[in-house]
Amino acid sequence: QEFSTLNTAKPPFVLDVEAKVRRYLRSSYSAVWTLKITWERAPAHAARTDTRKTVTYQAVLTTDGFRSYILMLYQDGGMQWDYTRLTSTNVLIGYT
């Protein structure tokens, strides 16, 4: 979901993102553009057919036109995947 908020009223979601950036980085911040990407009930990669352990999470990209930030938001309890059961042991959660 895209939020272009340059010269427009900001929805509650964008106000919450701005508050998080201000709180965590202790700086003034006013978003002009924000993008929310949500993965709902995503299974672990190697367990695509086993949907017992899924996770919902979001990546939020936001900018004021000069500075840009990304927030990674995970469901309560964090990632629910059991990485010890994956076929690969080099697991990365987050972004690079």
C-alpha positions as CSV (number, residue, x, y, z in Angstrom):
1,Q,0.0,0.0,0.0
2,E,1.5,3.3,-1.1
3,F,1.0,6.6,0.9
4,S,2.0,9.8,-1.0
5,T,1.5,12.5,1.6
6,L,3.2,15.5,0.1
7,N,0.7,18.4,0.7
8,T,-2.1,16.0,1.8
9,A,-3.6,14.9,5.1
10,K,-1.7,12.0,6.6
11,P,-3.5,8.8,7.5
12,P,-3.0,7.3,11.0
13,F,-0.6,4.6,9.6
14,V,1.8,7.3,8.3
15,L,1.6,9.3,11.5
16,D,2.5,6.1,13.4
17,V,5.5,5.5,11.1
18,E,6.7,9.1,11.7
19,A,6.3,8.7,15.4
20,K,8.4,5.5,15.4
21,V,11.2,7.2,13.3
22,R,11.2,10.2,15.7
23,R,11.3,8.0,18.8
24,Y,14.0,5.5,17.6
25,L,16.2,8.0,15.9
26,R,15.5,11.0,18.1
27,S,15.2,13.4,15.1
28,S,12.4,15.4,13.5
29,Y,10.8,13.6,10.6
30,S,7.8,14.3,8.3
31,A,7.2,11.7,5.6
32,V,6.3,12.7,2.1
33,W,6.1,9.1,0.8
34,T,5.6,5.7,2.5
35,L,5.2,2.2,1.2
36,K,3.8,-0.7,3.3
37,I,4.5,-4.3,2.1
38,T,2.8,-7.1,4.0
39,W,3.5,-10.8,3.9
40,E,0.5,-12.6,5.5
41,R,0.8,-16.2,6.8
42,A,4.1,-16.8,4.9
43,P,5.6,-20.3,5.4
44,A,9.3,-20.9,5.8
45,H,10.9,-21.2,2.3
46,A,11.8,-24.9,2.6
47,A,8.4,-25.7,4.2
48,R,6.1,-24.3,1.5
49,T,3.8,-27.3,1.9
50,D,3.8,-27.2,5.7
51,T,1.6,-24.2,6.6
52,R,1.4,-25.0,10.4
53,K,4.2,-22.5,11.2
54,T,3.6,-19.3,9.3
55,V,4.4,-15.7,10.0
56,T,3.0,-12.3,9.1
57,Y,5.4,-9.4,8.8
58,Q,5.8,-6.0,7.1
59,A,8.5,-3.9,5.5
60,V,7.8,-0.2,5.6
61,L,9.8,2.2,3.4
62,T,9.5,5.9,4.1
63,T,11.2,9.1,3.0
64,D,11.0,12.8,3.6
65,G,12.7,13.5,0.3
66,F,16.2,13.7,1.9
67,R,16.4,10.8,4.3
68,S,14.9,7.3,3.8
69,Y,14.2,4.6,6.4
70,I,12.9,1.1,6.5
71,L,11.1,-0.5,9.4
72,M,10.8,-4.2,9.7
73,L,7.6,-5.1,11.7
74,Y,7.0,-8.6,12.9
75,Q,3.9,-10.2,14.4
76,D,3.8,-10.5,18.2
77,G,6.3,-13.1,19.3
78,G,8.6,-12.5,16.3
79,M,9.4,-15.1,13.6
80,Q,7.6,-18.4,14.3
81,W,9.7,-20.5,11.9
82,D,11.9,-23.2,13.3
83,Y,15.1,-22.5,11.5
84,T,16.6,-25.8,12.8
85,R,14.3,-27.7,10.5
86,L,15.2,-25.9,7.3
87,T,17.4,-27.7,4.7
88,S,19.8,-24.8,4.7
89,T,21.4,-23.4,7.8
90,N,22.4,-20.0,6.4
91,V,19.1,-18.2,7.2
92,L,18.8,-14.4,6.9
93,I,15.9,-12.5,8.3
94,G,15.8,-8.8,7.4
95,Y,17.3,-7.0,4.5
96,T,20.7,-6.2,3.0
